[in-house]
Amino acid sequence: MSKSTVLTLVGSLRADSHNKKLAEAIQLNAPENVDVQIHGSLGNIPFYNEDIDVEGQVPAEAAALRAAAADADTILLVTPEHNGTMPASLKNAIDWLSRPFGAGALSGKPTAVVGTAFGQFGGVWAQDEARKAAGIAGAKVLEDVKLAVPGSMIRFAELHPKDDAEVVEQIKGIFEPLTAVQDEEAAA
């Protein structure tokens, strides 16, 4: 059986991001048949502008994102919460992946959203907004994949998510629905 590839996009641009650490913990706890790839910083991708989205002239960072998403079996968005919604960097990545309209790299692609935030609900508003945007962009949103870790500033001040037993157990729970969609598509 071949490995399933999960392209992971982290919405936070901070070097010491708790969401980046959460993505690393997800990568470390992936089953053997799942290859979790964390994409480089979304901060290097220019804001989406149809004037620069011209075949043969797409900025290299945006083209690399599109190629990585097209090659992946599943997309995993890992988002903090900025003012009750997802950060601009993640929304921008979704915008680039939504084009060309109807045939973007997200079109029909199984996509899940998880994250951690300082608030008591772990960024669920941002996750809901990311699910909404990805769905409108054409992704097949996996609504049953949920992981919202609250209190990130305190919880992960001195502890990496990979060393938090409760978080690790929750991480292990996201892989079944992530890989189930692969199995369904392979059987079809």
Secondary structure, 3 states (H helix, E strand, C coil): CCCEEEEEEECCCCCCCHHHHHHHHHHHCCCCCEEEEECCCHHHCCCCCCCCCCCCCCCHHHHHHHHHHHHCCEEEEECCCECCECCHHHHHHHHHHCCCCCCCCCCCCEEEEEEECCCCCCCHHHHHHHHHHHHHCCCEECCCCCCEECCHHHHCCCCCHHHCHHHHHHHHHHHHHHHHHHHHHHHC
